Amino acid sequence: MNTVATTRTLNGAGETRLDGLSVRETEVLRLIALGHTSAEVARQLHLSPRTVETHRARINRKLGLSKRAELVRYALRRGLLGV
């Protein structure tokens, strides 16, 4: 797994970006890490399942991850799961 420096910047809407992920990608990451399927994430965020899969692929590429377990560990370390 690649080590990614934490980069938090505020965009014009006052939202935080994490490690180069868009706000939407961070939302998708959090829901996937919580165990939701792509279809469930799509319903919750009012997206198509294909769009969720595209976000997931981009998240994996940006973070250098490939497995769901790696996404969960990343989300835990970044405090996205509220645990």
PDB file of N, CA, C and O in Angstrom:
ATOM      1  N   MET A   1       0.851  -1.171   0.000  1.00  0.00           N
ATOM      2  CA  MET A   1       0.000   0.000   0.000  1.00  0.00           C
ATOM      3  C   MET A   1       0.897   1.235   0.000  1.00  0.00           C
ATOM      4  O   MET A   1       1.900   1.293   0.712  1.00  0.00           O
ATOM      5  N   ASN A   2       0.522   2.203  -0.799  1.00  0.00           N
ATOM      6  CA  ASN A   2       1.282   3.445  -0.861  1.00  0.00           C
ATOM      7  C   ASN A   2       0.992   4.310   0.342  1.00  0.00           C
ATOM      8  O   ASN A   2      -0.129   4.321   0.851  1.00  0.00           O
ATOM      9  N   THR A   3       1.995   5.034   0.798  1.00  0.00           N
ATOM     10  CA  THR A   3       1.793   6.002   1.866  1.00  0.00           C
ATOM     11  C   THR A   3       1.367   7.306   1.217  1.00  0.00           C
ATOM     12  O   THR A   3       2.036   7.808   0.314  1.00  0.00           O
ATOM     13  N   VAL A   4       0.266   7.845   1.673  1.00  0.00           N
ATOM     14  CA  VAL A   4      -0.273   9.069   1.090  1.00  0.00           C
ATOM     15  C   VAL A   4      -0.287  10.144   2.157  1.00  0.00           C
ATOM     16  O   VAL A   4      -0.856   9.957   3.233  1.00  0.00           O
ATOM     17  N   ALA A   5       0.335  11.259   1.861  1.00  0.00           N
ATOM     18  CA  ALA A   5       0.335  12.366   2.818  1.00  0.00           C
ATOM     19  C   ALA A   5      -1.068  12.942   2.920  1.00  0.00           C
ATOM     20  O   ALA A   5      -1.768  13.085   1.917  1.00  0.00           O
ATOM     21  N   THR A   6      -1.464  13.265   4.118  1.00  0.00           N
ATOM     22  CA  THR A   6      -2.779  13.851   4.315  1.00  0.00           C
ATOM     23  C   THR A   6      -2.766  15.292   3.844  1.00  0.00           C
ATOM     24  O   THR A   6      -1.957  16.107   4.288  1.00  0.00           O
ATOM     25  N   THR A   7      -3.670  15.582   2.946  1.00  0.00           N
ATOM     26  CA  THR A   7      -3.809  16.937   2.436  1.00  0.00           C
ATOM     27  C   THR A   7      -5.245  17.365   2.677  1.00  0.00           C
ATOM     28  O   THR A   7      -6.173  16.797   2.101  1.00  0.00           O
ATOM     29  N   ARG A   8      -5.424  18.341   3.506  1.00  0.00           N
ATOM     30  CA  ARG A   8      -6.768  18.858   3.755  1.00  0.00           C
ATOM     31  C   ARG A   8      -6.784  20.319   3.334  1.00  0.00           C
ATOM     32  O   ARG A   8      -6.035  21.146   3.855  1.00  0.00           O
ATOM     33  N   THR A   9      -7.649  20.610   2.386  1.00  0.00           N
ATOM     34  CA  THR A   9      -7.806  21.990   1.948  1.00  0.00           C
ATOM     35  C   THR A   9      -9.281  22.319   1.934  1.00  0.00           C
ATOM     36  O   THR A   9     -10.119  21.427   1.805  1.00  0.00           O
ATOM     37  N   LEU A  10      -9.597  23.562   2.061  1.00  0.00           N
ATOM     38  CA  LEU A  10     -10.987  23.981   2.015  1.00  0.00           C
ATOM     39  C   LEU A  10     -11.283  24.512   0.628  1.00  0.00           C
ATOM     40  O   LEU A  10     -10.536  25.328   0.088  1.00  0.00           O
ATOM     41  N   ASN A  11     -12.385  24.039   0.053  1.00  0.00           N
ATOM     42  CA  ASN A  11     -12.785  24.587  -1.233  1.00  0.00           C
ATOM     43  C   ASN A  11     -13.767  25.728  -1.003  1.00  0.00           C
ATOM     44  O   ASN A  11     -14.063  26.066   0.143  1.00  0.00           O
ATOM     45  N   GLY A  12     -14.267  26.315  -2.062  1.00  0.00           N
ATOM     46  CA  GLY A  12     -15.145  27.473  -1.944  1.00  0.00           C
ATOM     47  C   GLY A  12     -16.401  27.224  -1.130  1.00  0.00           C
ATOM     48  O   GLY A  12     -16.965  28.162  -0.567  1.00  0.00           O
ATOM     49  N   ALA A  13     -16.849  25.982  -1.059  1.00  0.00           N
ATOM     50  CA  ALA A  13     -18.070  25.663  -0.310  1.00  0.00           C
ATOM     51  C   ALA A  13     -17.774  25.356   1.147  1.00  0.00           C
ATOM     52  O   ALA A  13     -18.684  25.011   1.900  1.00  0.00           O
ATOM     53  N   GLY A  14     -16.513  25.476   1.558  1.00  0.00           N
ATOM     54  CA  GLY A  14     -16.158  25.209   2.944  1.00  0.00           C
ATOM     55  C   GLY A  14     -16.090  23.732   3.271  1.00  0.00           C
ATOM     56  O   GLY A  14     -16.192  23.351   4.437  1.00  0.00           O
ATOM     57  N   GLU A  15     -15.915  22.876   2.241  1.00  0.00           N
ATOM     58  CA  GLU A  15     -15.838  21.443   2.460  1.00  0.00           C
ATOM     59  C   GLU A  15     -14.378  21.003   2.480  1.00  0.00           C
ATOM     60  O   GLU A  15     -13.536  21.607   1.816  1.00  0.00           O
ATOM     61  N   THR A  16     -14.083  19.967   3.230  1.00  0.00           N
ATOM     62  CA  THR A  16     -12.716  19.475   3.372  1.00  0.00           C
ATOM     63  C   THR A  16     -12.440  18.398   2.330  1.00  0.00           C
ATOM     64  O   THR A  16     -13.256  17.500   2.121  1.00  0.00           O
ATOM     65  N   ARG A  17     -11.277  18.495   1.675  1.00  0.00           N
ATOM     66  CA  ARG A  17     -10.823  17.458   0.744  1.00  0.00           C
ATOM     67  C   ARG A  17      -9.754  16.648   1.457  1.00  0.00           C
ATOM     68  O   ARG A  17      -8.890  17.207   2.132  1.00  0.00           O
ATOM     69  N   LEU A  18      -9.812  15.355   1.310  1.00  0.00           N
ATOM     70  CA  LEU A  18      -8.912  14.446   2.013  1.00  0.00           C
ATOM     71  C   LEU A  18      -8.030  13.710   1.020  1.00  0.00           C
ATOM     72  O   LEU A  18      -8.533  12.991   0.157  1.00  0.00           O
ATOM     73  N   ASP A  19      -6.728  13.881   1.132  1.00  0.00           N
ATOM     74  CA  ASP A  19      -5.752  13.143   0.328  1.00  0.00           C
ATOM     75  C   ASP A  19      -6.062  13.164  -1.167  1.00  0.00           C
ATOM     76  O   ASP A  19      -5.896  12.149  -1.843  1.00  0.00           O
ATOM     77  N   GLY A  20      -6.500  14.281  -1.681  1.00  0.00           N
ATOM     78  CA  GLY A  20      -6.761  14.408  -3.103  1.00  0.00           C
ATOM     79  C   GLY A  20      -8.099  13.861  -3.555  1.00  0.00           C
ATOM     80  O   GLY A  20      -8.408  13.900  -4.746  1.00  0.00           O
ATOM     81  N   LEU A  21      -8.906  13.349  -2.626  1.00  0.00           N
ATOM     82  CA  LEU A  21     -10.233  12.851  -2.974  1.00  0.00           C
ATOM     83  C   LEU A  21     -11.219  14.004  -3.014  1.00  0.00           C
ATOM     84  O   LEU A  21     -11.129  14.944  -2.224  1.00  0.00           O
ATOM     85  N   SER A  22     -12.161  13.921  -3.944  1.00  0.00           N
ATOM     86  CA  SER A  22     -13.229  14.914  -3.965  1.00  0.00           C
ATOM     87  C   SER A  22     -14.166  14.651  -2.779  1.00  0.00           C
ATOM     88  O   SER A  22     -14.104  13.597  -2.146  1.00  0.00           O
ATOM     89  N   VAL A  23     -15.010  15.600  -2.498  1.00  0.00           N
ATOM     90  CA  VAL A  23     -15.973  15.431  -1.410  1.00  0.00           C
ATOM     91  C   VAL A  23     -16.867  14.226  -1.697  1.00  0.00           C
ATOM     92  O   VAL A  23     -17.151  13.441  -0.793  1.00  0.00           O
ATOM     93  N   ARG A  24     -17.314  14.072  -2.943  1.00  0.00           N
ATOM     94  CA  ARG A  24     -18.173  12.944  -3.308  1.00  0.00           C
ATOM     95  C   ARG A  24     -17.421  11.624  -3.155  1.00  0.00           C
ATOM     96  O   ARG A  24     -17.983  10.651  -2.651  1.00  0.00           O
ATOM     97  N   GLU A  25     -16.159  11.578  -3.582  1.00  0.00           N
ATOM     98  CA  GLU A  25     -15.371  10.364  -3.432  1.00  0.00           C
ATOM     99  C   GLU A  25     -15.211   9.988  -1.964  1.00  0.00           C
ATOM    100  O   GLU A  25     -15.242   8.808  -1.617  1.00  0.00           O
ATOM    101  N   THR A  26     -15.040  10.979  -1.111  1.00  0.00           N
ATOM    102  CA  THR A  26     -14.933  10.718   0.323  1.00  0.00           C
ATOM    103  C   THR A  26     -16.238  10.145   0.866  1.00  0.00           C
ATOM    104  O   THR A  26     -16.214   9.241   1.701  1.00  0.00           O
ATOM    105  N   GLU A  27     -17.385  10.661   0.398  1.00  0.00           N
ATOM    106  CA  GLU A  27     -18.684  10.116   0.813  1.00  0.00           C
ATOM    107  C   GLU A  27     -18.821   8.659   0.383  1.00  0.00           C
ATOM    108  O   GLU A  27     -19.246   7.805   1.160  1.00  0.00           O
ATOM    109  N   VAL A  28     -18.455   8.393  -0.861  1.00  0.00           N
ATOM    110  CA  VAL A  28     -18.544   7.028  -1.387  1.00  0.00           C
ATOM    111  C   VAL A  28     -17.606   6.107  -0.608  1.00  0.00           C
ATOM    112  O   VAL A  28     -17.995   5.003  -0.226  1.00  0.00           O
ATOM    113  N   LEU A  29     -16.388   6.551  -0.374  1.00  0.00           N
ATOM    114  CA  LEU A  29     -15.424   5.762   0.395  1.00  0.00           C
ATOM    115  C   LEU A  29     -15.981   5.403   1.766  1.00  0.00           C
ATOM    116  O   LEU A  29     -15.910   4.250   2.190  1.00  0.00           O
ATOM    117  N   ARG A  30     -16.528   6.380   2.448  1.00  0.00           N
ATOM    118  CA  ARG A  30     -17.064   6.148   3.796  1.00  0.00           C
ATOM    119  C   ARG A  30     -18.161   5.085   3.778  1.00  0.00           C
ATOM    120  O   ARG A  30     -18.160   4.179   4.612  1.00  0.00           O
ATOM    121  N   LEU A  31     -19.092   5.190   2.837  1.00  0.00           N
ATOM    122  CA  LEU A  31     -20.198   4.237   2.770  1.00  0.00           C
ATOM    123  C   LEU A  31     -19.715   2.835   2.385  1.00  0.00           C
ATOM    124  O   LEU A  31     -20.200   1.840   2.924  1.00  0.00           O
ATOM    125  N   ILE A  32     -18.768   2.758   1.460  1.00  0.00           N
ATOM    126  CA  ILE A  32     -18.202   1.455   1.095  1.00  0.00           C
ATOM    127  C   ILE A  32     -17.496   0.838   2.302  1.00  0.00           C
ATOM    128  O   ILE A  32     -17.651  -0.352   2.577  1.00  0.00           O
ATOM    129  N   ALA A  33     -16.732   1.639   3.009  1.00  0.00           N
ATOM    130  CA  ALA A  33     -16.000   1.143   4.182  1.00  0.00           C
ATOM    131  C   ALA A  33     -16.949   0.698   5.293  1.00  0.00           C
ATOM    132  O   ALA A  33     -16.604  -0.164   6.101  1.00  0.00           O
ATOM    133  N   LEU A  34     -18.138   1.285   5.331  1.00  0.00           N
ATOM    134  CA  LEU A  34     -19.135   0.867   6.317  1.00  0.00           C
ATOM    135  C   LEU A  34     -19.832  -0.434   5.914  1.00  0.00           C
ATOM    136  O   LEU A  34     -20.658  -0.964   6.658  1.00  0.00           O
ATOM    137  N   GLY A  35     -19.486  -0.945   4.717  1.00  0.00           N
ATOM    138  CA  GLY A  35     -20.016  -2.244   4.306  1.00  0.00           C
ATOM    139  C   GLY A  35     -21.171  -2.191   3.331  1.00  0.00           C
ATOM    140  O   GLY A  35     -21.754  -3.228   3.014  1.00  0.00           O
ATOM    141  N   HIS A  36     -21.517  -1.016   2.848  1.00  0.00           N
ATOM    142  CA  HIS A  36     -22.625  -0.900   1.900  1.00  0.00           C
ATOM    143  C   HIS A  36     -22.203  -1.369   0.513  1.00  0.00           C
ATOM    144  O   HIS A  36     -21.060  -1.171   0.102  1.00  0.00           O
ATOM    145  N   THR A  37     -23.126  -1.988  -0.198  1.00  0.00           N
ATOM    146  CA  THR A  37     -22.875  -2.383  -1.580  1.00  0.00           C
ATOM    147  C   THR A  37     -22.950  -1.149  -2.478  1.00  0.00           C
ATOM    148  O   THR A  37     -23.412  -0.085  -2.065  1.00  0.00           O
ATOM    149  N   SER A  38     -22.488  -1.317  -3.707  1.00  0.00           N
ATOM    150  CA  SER A  38     -22.567  -0.201  -4.655  1.00  0.00           C
ATOM    151  C   SER A  38     -24.014   0.226  -4.885  1.00  0.00           C
ATOM    152  O   SER A  38     -24.296   1.417  -5.009  1.00  0.00           O
ATOM    153  N   ALA A  39     -24.923  -0.731  -4.941  1.00  0.00           N
ATOM    154  CA  ALA A  39     -26.341  -0.409  -5.134  1.00  0.00           C
ATOM    155  C   ALA A  39     -26.883   0.393  -3.945  1.00  0.00           C
ATOM    156  O   ALA A  39     -27.647   1.340  -4.132  1.00  0.00           O
ATOM    157  N   GLU A  40     -26.492   0.015  -2.730  1.00  0.00           N
ATOM    158  CA  GLU A  40     -26.944   0.746  -1.537  1.00  0.00           C
ATOM    159  C   GLU A  40     -26.363   2.155  -1.509  1.00  0.00           C
ATOM    160  O   GLU A  40     -27.068   3.111  -1.188  1.00  0.00           O
ATOM    161  N   VAL A  41     -25.083   2.285  -1.843  1.00  0.00           N
ATOM    162  CA  VAL A  41     -24.451   3.609  -1.888  1.00  0.00           C
ATOM    163  C   VAL A  41     -25.156   4.471  -2.929  1.00  0.00           C
ATOM    164  O   VAL A  41     -25.437   5.646  -2.693  1.00  0.00           O
ATOM    165  N   ALA A  42     -25.437   3.872  -4.078  1.00  0.00           N
ATOM    166  CA  ALA A  42     -26.115   4.601  -5.158  1.00  0.00           C
ATOM    167  C   ALA A  42     -27.466   5.137  -4.690  1.00  0.00           C
ATOM    168  O   ALA A  42     -27.805   6.292  -4.946  1.00  0.00           O
ATOM    169  N   ARG A  43     -28.229   4.298  -4.009  1.00  0.00           N
ATOM    170  CA  ARG A  43     -29.546   4.745  -3.515  1.00  0.00           C
ATOM    171  C   ARG A  43     -29.402   5.881  -2.506  1.00  0.00           C
ATOM    172  O   ARG A  43     -30.137   6.867  -2.565  1.00  0.00           O
ATOM    173  N   GLN A  44     -28.459   5.743  -1.588  1.00  0.00           N
ATOM    174  CA  GLN A  44     -28.299   6.759  -0.546  1.00  0.00           C
ATOM    175  C   GLN A  44     -27.841   8.100  -1.104  1.00  0.00           C
ATOM    176  O   GLN A  44     -28.245   9.153  -0.610  1.00  0.00           O
ATOM    177  N   LEU A  45     -26.996   8.063  -2.138  1.00  0.00           N
ATOM    178  CA  LEU A  45     -26.440   9.304  -2.684  1.00  0.00           C
ATOM    179  C   LEU A  45     -27.142   9.745  -3.964  1.00  0.00           C
ATOM    180  O   LEU A  45     -26.735  10.720  -4.595  1.00  0.00           O
ATOM    181  N   HIS A  46     -28.192   9.029  -4.343  1.00  0.00           N
ATOM    182  CA  HIS A  46     -28.967   9.360  -5.550  1.00  0.00           C
ATOM    183  C   HIS A  46     -28.086   9.356  -6.794  1.00  0.00           C
ATOM    184  O   HIS A  46     -28.089  10.296  -7.590  1.00  0.00           O
ATOM    185  N   LEU A  47     -27.323   8.256  -6.937  1.00  0.00           N
ATOM    186  CA  LEU A  47     -26.436   8.049  -8.078  1.00  0.00           C
ATOM    187  C   LEU A  47     -26.783   6.714  -8.716  1.00  0.00           C
ATOM    188  O   LEU A  47     -27.538   5.923  -8.151  1.00  0.00           O
ATOM    189  N   SER A  48     -26.231   6.471  -9.891  1.00  0.00           N
ATOM    190  CA  SER A  48     -26.364   5.136 -10.478  1.00  0.00           C
ATOM    191  C   SER A  48     -25.281   4.239  -9.885  1.00  0.00           C
ATOM    192  O   SER A  48     -24.223   4.728  -9.488  1.00  0.00           O
ATOM    193  N   PRO A  49     -25.532   2.932  -9.823  1.00  0.00           N
ATOM    194  CA  PRO A  49     -24.493   2.022  -9.332  1.00  0.00           C
ATOM    195  C   PRO A  49     -23.210   2.125 -10.158  1.00  0.00           C
ATOM    196  O   PRO A  49     -22.115   1.984  -9.614  1.00  0.00           O
ATOM    197  N   ARG A  50     -23.333   2.368 -11.453  1.00  0.00           N
ATOM    198  CA  ARG A  50     -22.150   2.501 -12.313  1.00  0.00           C
ATOM    199  C   ARG A  50     -21.318   3.722 -11.907  1.00  0.00           C
ATOM    200  O   ARG A  50     -20.089   3.670 -11.931  1.00  0.00           O
ATOM    201  N   THR A  51     -21.978   4.808 -11.538  1.00  0.00           N
ATOM    202  CA  THR A  51     -21.263   6.003 -11.083  1.00  0.00           C
ATOM    203  C   THR A  51     -20.521   5.707  -9.786  1.00  0.00           C
ATOM    204  O   THR A  51     -19.396   6.169  -9.597  1.00  0.00           O
ATOM    205  N   VAL A  52     -21.137   4.946  -8.896  1.00  0.00           N
ATOM    206  CA  VAL A  52     -20.481   4.562  -7.642  1.00  0.00           C
ATOM    207  C   VAL A  52     -19.234   3.729  -7.957  1.00  0.00           C
ATOM    208  O   VAL A  52     -18.183   3.933  -7.349  1.00  0.00           O
ATOM    209  N   GLU A  53     -19.348   2.800  -8.895  1.00  0.00           N
ATOM    210  CA  GLU A  53     -18.197   1.983  -9.270  1.00  0.00           C
ATOM    211  C   GLU A  53     -17.086   2.835  -9.880  1.00  0.00           C
ATOM    212  O   GLU A  53     -15.905   2.567  -9.655  1.00  0.00           O
ATOM    213  N   THR A  54     -17.457   3.858 -10.649  1.00  0.00           N
ATOM    214  CA  THR A  54     -16.457   4.772 -11.210  1.00  0.00           C
ATOM    215  C   THR A  54     -15.750   5.530 -10.092  1.00  0.00           C
ATOM    216  O   THR A  54     -14.527   5.671 -10.113  1.00  0.00           O
ATOM    217  N   HIS A  55     -16.514   6.018  -9.116  1.00  0.00           N
ATOM    218  CA  HIS A  55     -15.906   6.701  -7.966  1.00  0.00           C
ATOM    219  C   HIS A  55     -14.967   5.757  -7.222  1.00  0.00           C
ATOM    220  O   HIS A  55     -13.867   6.145  -6.827  1.00  0.00           O
ATOM    221  N   ARG A  56     -15.407   4.528  -7.036  1.00  0.00           N
ATOM    222  CA  ARG A  56     -14.591   3.548  -6.312  1.00  0.00           C
ATOM    223  C   ARG A  56     -13.274   3.295  -7.045  1.00  0.00           C
ATOM    224  O   ARG A  56     -12.218   3.210  -6.417  1.00  0.00           O
ATOM    225  N   ALA A  57     -13.333   3.176  -8.362  1.00  0.00           N
ATOM    226  CA  ALA A  57     -12.117   2.954  -9.151  1.00  0.00           C
ATOM    227  C   ALA A  57     -11.169   4.148  -9.025  1.00  0.00           C
ATOM    228  O   ALA A  57      -9.956   3.971  -8.911  1.00  0.00           O
ATOM    229  N   ARG A  58     -11.713   5.345  -9.046  1.00  0.00           N
ATOM    230  CA  ARG A  58     -10.881   6.549  -8.899  1.00  0.00           C
ATOM    231  C   ARG A  58     -10.262   6.627  -7.506  1.00  0.00           C
ATOM    232  O   ARG A  58      -9.098   6.997  -7.354  1.00  0.00           O
ATOM    233  N   ILE A  59     -11.053   6.274  -6.492  1.00  0.00           N
ATOM    234  CA  ILE A  59     -10.543   6.265  -5.109  1.00  0.00           C
ATOM    235  C   ILE A  59      -9.366   5.296  -5.015  1.00  0.00           C
ATOM    236  O   ILE A  59      -8.307   5.639  -4.490  1.00  0.00           O
ATOM    237  N   ASN A  60      -9.567   4.082  -5.530  1.00  0.00           N
ATOM    238  CA  ASN A  60      -8.500   3.073  -5.492  1.00  0.00           C
ATOM    239  C   ASN A  60      -7.247   3.583  -6.194  1.00  0.00           C
ATOM    240  O   ASN A  60      -6.137   3.425  -5.684  1.00  0.00           O
ATOM    241  N   ARG A  61      -7.426   4.195  -7.368  1.00  0.00           N
ATOM    242  CA  ARG A  61      -6.277   4.690  -8.126  1.00  0.00           C
ATOM    243  C   ARG A  61      -5.571   5.821  -7.384  1.00  0.00           C
ATOM    244  O   ARG A  61      -4.344   5.822  -7.282  1.00  0.00           O
ATOM    245  N   LYS A  62      -6.334   6.783  -6.865  1.00  0.00           N
ATOM    246  CA  LYS A  62      -5.738   7.926  -6.168  1.00  0.00           C
ATOM    247  C   LYS A  62      -4.984   7.516  -4.909  1.00  0.00           C
ATOM    248  O   LYS A  62      -3.949   8.096  -4.582  1.00  0.00           O
ATOM    249  N   LEU A  63      -5.506   6.516  -4.205  1.00  0.00           N
ATOM    250  CA  LEU A  63      -4.912   6.107  -2.934  1.00  0.00           C
ATOM    251  C   LEU A  63      -3.949   4.932  -3.080  1.00  0.00           C
ATOM    252  O   LEU A  63      -3.277   4.560  -2.118  1.00  0.00           O
ATOM    253  N   GLY A  64      -3.876   4.345  -4.275  1.00  0.00           N
ATOM    254  CA  GLY A  64      -2.996   3.205  -4.484  1.00  0.00           C
ATOM    255  C   GLY A  64      -3.482   1.960  -3.774  1.00  0.00           C
ATOM    256  O   GLY A  64      -2.674   1.147  -3.326  1.00  0.00           O
ATOM    257  N   LEU A  65      -4.791   1.797  -3.666  1.00  0.00           N
ATOM    258  CA  LEU A  65      -5.385   0.656  -2.975  1.00  0.00           C
ATOM    259  C   LEU A  65      -6.100  -0.230  -3.982  1.00  0.00           C
ATOM    260  O   LEU A  65      -6.418   0.213  -5.086  1.00  0.00           O
ATOM    261  N   SER A  66      -6.357  -1.492  -3.605  1.00  0.00           N
ATOM    262  CA  SER A  66      -7.052  -2.368  -4.544  1.00  0.00           C
ATOM    263  C   SER A  66      -8.152  -3.214  -3.903  1.00  0.00           C
ATOM    264  O   SER A  66      -9.046  -3.686  -4.605  1.00  0.00           O
ATOM    265  N   LYS A  67      -8.105  -3.411  -2.606  1.00  0.00           N
ATOM    266  CA  LYS A  67      -9.064  -4.298  -1.952  1.00  0.00           C
ATOM    267  C   LYS A  67      -9.955  -3.517  -0.988  1.00  0.00           C
ATOM    268  O   LYS A  67      -9.574  -2.470  -0.463  1.00  0.00           O
ATOM    269  N   ARG A  68     -11.153  -4.061  -0.774  1.00  0.00           N
ATOM    270  CA  ARG A  68     -12.095  -3.433   0.149  1.00  0.00           C
ATOM    271  C   ARG A  68     -11.477  -3.301   1.542  1.00  0.00           C
ATOM    272  O   ARG A  68     -11.665  -2.280   2.205  1.00  0.00           O
ATOM    273  N   ALA A  69     -10.753  -4.307   1.986  1.00  0.00           N
ATOM    274  CA  ALA A  69     -10.136  -4.258   3.317  1.00  0.00           C
ATOM    275  C   ALA A  69      -9.169  -3.086   3.432  1.00  0.00           C
ATOM    276  O   ALA A  69      -9.078  -2.456   4.486  1.00  0.00           O
ATOM    277  N   GLU A  70      -8.450  -2.793   2.358  1.00  0.00           N
ATOM    278  CA  GLU A  70      -7.538  -1.650   2.364  1.00  0.00           C
ATOM    279  C   GLU A  70      -8.316  -0.334   2.470  1.00  0.00           C
ATOM    280  O   GLU A  70      -7.893   0.594   3.159  1.00  0.00           O
ATOM    281  N   LEU A  71      -9.454  -0.268   1.782  1.00  0.00           N
ATOM    282  CA  LEU A  71     -10.302   0.929   1.878  1.00  0.00           C
ATOM    283  C   LEU A  71     -10.816   1.106   3.302  1.00  0.00           C
ATOM    284  O   LEU A  71     -10.862   2.223   3.818  1.00  0.00           O
ATOM    285  N   VAL A  72     -11.199   0.011   3.928  1.00  0.00           N
ATOM    286  CA  VAL A  72     -11.705   0.074   5.308  1.00  0.00           C
ATOM    287  C   VAL A  72     -10.597   0.551   6.248  1.00  0.00           C
ATOM    288  O   VAL A  72     -10.826   1.428   7.081  1.00  0.00           O
ATOM    289  N   ARG A  73      -9.404  -0.021   6.118  1.00  0.00           N
ATOM    290  CA  ARG A  73      -8.280   0.416   6.969  1.00  0.00           C
ATOM    291  C   ARG A  73      -7.978   1.899   6.761  1.00  0.00           C
ATOM    292  O   ARG A  73      -7.751   2.629   7.726  1.00  0.00           O
ATOM    293  N   TYR A  74      -7.974   2.338   5.518  1.00  0.00           N
ATOM    294  CA  TYR A  74      -7.717   3.746   5.210  1.00  0.00           C
ATOM    295  C   TYR A  74      -8.775   4.626   5.881  1.00  0.00           C
ATOM    296  O   TYR A  74      -8.446   5.619   6.530  1.00  0.00           O
ATOM    297  N   ALA A  75     -10.047   4.252   5.719  1.00  0.00           N
ATOM    298  CA  ALA A  75     -11.152   5.031   6.297  1.00  0.00           C
ATOM    299  C   ALA A  75     -11.041   5.091   7.822  1.00  0.00           C
ATOM    300  O   ALA A  75     -11.279   6.138   8.423  1.00  0.00           O
ATOM    301  N   LEU A  76     -10.683   3.977   8.438  1.00  0.00           N
ATOM    302  CA  LEU A  76     -10.502   3.947   9.895  1.00  0.00           C
ATOM    303  C   LEU A  76      -9.378   4.891  10.325  1.00  0.00           C
ATOM    304  O   LEU A  76      -9.547   5.680  11.255  1.00  0.00           O
ATOM    305  N   ARG A  77      -8.234   4.806   9.648  1.00  0.00           N
ATOM    306  CA  ARG A  77      -7.096   5.678   9.993  1.00  0.00           C
ATOM    307  C   ARG A  77      -7.422   7.148   9.819  1.00  0.00           C
ATOM    308  O   ARG A  77      -6.918   7.984  10.568  1.00  0.00           O
ATOM    309  N   ARG A  78      -8.254   7.478   8.847  1.00  0.00           N
ATOM    310  CA  ARG A  78      -8.600   8.875   8.582  1.00  0.00           C
ATOM    311  C   ARG A  78      -9.814   9.352   9.391  1.00  0.00           C
ATOM    312  O   ARG A  78     -10.239  10.500   9.257  1.00  0.00           O
ATOM    313  N   GLY A  79     -10.366   8.476  10.224  1.00  0.00           N
ATOM    314  CA  GLY A  79     -11.485   8.877  11.075  1.00  0.00           C
ATOM    315  C   GLY A  79     -12.803   9.053  10.346  1.00  0.00           C
ATOM    316  O   GLY A  79     -13.671   9.792  10.810  1.00  0.00           O
ATOM    317  N   LEU A  80     -12.967   8.384   9.207  1.00  0.00           N
ATOM    318  CA  LEU A  80     -14.190   8.527   8.426  1.00  0.00           C
ATOM    319  C   LEU A  80     -15.354   7.686   8.936  1.00  0.00           C
ATOM    320  O   LEU A  80     -16.501   7.894   8.540  1.00  0.00           O
ATOM    321  N   LEU A  81     -15.054   6.743   9.810  1.00  0.00           N
ATOM    322  CA  LEU A  81     -16.096   5.820  10.264  1.00  0.00           C
ATOM    323  C   LEU A  81     -16.638   6.157  11.639  1.00  0.00           C
ATOM    324  O   LEU A  81     -17.542   5.477  12.125  1.00  0.00           O
ATOM    325  N   GLY A  82     -16.120   7.166  12.265  1.00  0.00           N
ATOM    326  CA  GLY A  82     -16.614   7.587  13.570  1.00  0.00           C
ATOM    327  C   GLY A  82     -16.376   6.563  14.660  1.00  0.00           C
ATOM    328  O   GLY A  82     -17.101   6.543  15.655  1.00  0.00           O
ATOM    329  N   VAL A  83     -15.367   5.708  14.494  1.00  0.00           N
ATOM    330  CA  VAL A  83     -15.056   4.677  15.499  1.00  0.00           C
ATOM    331  C   VAL A  83     -13.941   5.158  16.373  1.00  0.00           C
ATOM    332  O   VAL A  83     -13.520   4.447  17.285  1.00  0.00           O
TER     333      VAL A  83
END
